[in-house]
Amino acid sequence: MTQGVRLAILMSVLAVAVRLIGINQPSIDNWSWRQSDVAAIARNYFQGGFHFAHPQIDWAGDQPGYVGTEFPVLPFLAAICYKIVGVHEWVGRVQAVILFAISLPFFFLLVRKFFGEIAASWALFFYSFAPLGIMAGRCFMPDMPSLALSITGLYFFQRWVDQSERARSTSLIASAFCISLSILVKLPSIIIGAPLACLAFHRFRIPPLRLGAAFRNILLWTFAGIALLPSALWYGHAYQIASQFYPHHFFGAGGVQIMSLAWYLKIAKEIVTSTLTPFVFVLGCVGVVVTKTCPERQSNGSIPRPRDAARMFHWWLAAMILFIVIVGYGNRHQWYQLPLIPIAAVLAGATCVFVGSKISSRVVKNSLSILLAALFSFSVFVYARGFYQPTAAPLRDAGLKLKTVAPSNALVAAADNGDPTVLYYAERKGWHFLEKNGIYDGEPRDSAQAIVELEELRKRGASYLVFTSNTLWWLDYYAQFGQHVETTSSLVAATPEFKIYQLDPVSK
């Protein structure tokens, strides 16, 4: 076992340990609403029957709440585990941790194959501890599992391309299954097609093969079928579910929208800071240039040389940039930039090796390595802790209180800014308030609108109204609405963080 492998194992253990910190923390961080939705789907499987093809959310009021989602294998597995260990936050989160851990050796081996052990060690370090990756790698969300499966699939595809190791068709089939599940779990993961295409072009441009042979290759058609057909079938089904059932919601719909320059500058700022850290961003940018001009050593049969291998990550990077631009509105959610982490990590690792090759003194080289590792670690601490802020704690507290005061069949109107955390922890169904066709519709224009929409929900069966610290100001700012609430309901619980009202029955 080489020193680099031992270091990789140590980093992997530490990376997993970091993600286990607060693994059973309630869903009260900045991503609470997304985790609460996934957790609600899992609990609805657990409590309402394991109807896999019909995932349910909590904010459809008196309707079943079937929605179109990604392939819900993660909440379904969590629901099965609930049968054994009960409902706990760690059950859902540990899935992301496990799949992240599985991706680590494949990522290390993939980078080592083309850029050497030192570059692979640096790349693994950056991939393991990028702030966004730490957060996503311990959340009950599909993003890190999908990325981990993409990386694993990319590794097996490279194995198939590598004729020098006599990679068999089983490597291609293994890659197809990983890629298929990755896209099923998270549709934007289809972007992994860019580096896969780059590898395929490399394979079929080497004599005696030609590019035209790719279109006659049965294995490639098998790969495409396994990778893409299940996703086409599932997302077609999910679209039908969204069309058929209220609230007619398809997760991720509406994200394809080009936004203003200021919008993209905000995303760029996040990428430089809390996604990658400034150090990995700068090293990655330098790596784009370095890997374009690196010496063309290591040419053995069909094994891509470093410059060819780097092209794979350049294609992946270009596809990600295009995705961020075209799906501009969807990229308001930072986790969509998660694939930038392995890309930047590889390019940054190549930069570290390049700089190291220019330094002859071992003492200077080691000192700079320690300094870089320390500065990166400090920046990770600074940026990662922001993800853990308990911004949704008032919503959870309101939900737990509501669970004790409201009957189990009560329907709730929650002024929650579109965050279903209240409903999830209350274990009650209800609506976001305000809402339009079940979807959160923002703040009221005036008291009149708030009163009309509250009365509409009351007619539909809402018997409780909840405000949290983020929306309590409505009662004062919309004075007439506040008076209406006071005269048509009874205050049953109040703290500085929330108020819960029991609505008077609708007069017949």
Order of alpha helices (4+ residues) and beta strands (2+ residues): alpha-alpha-alpha-alpha-alpha-alpha-alpha-alpha-alpha-alpha-alpha-alpha-alpha-alpha-alpha-alpha-alpha-beta-alpha-beta-beta-beta-alpha-beta-alpha-alpha-beta-beta
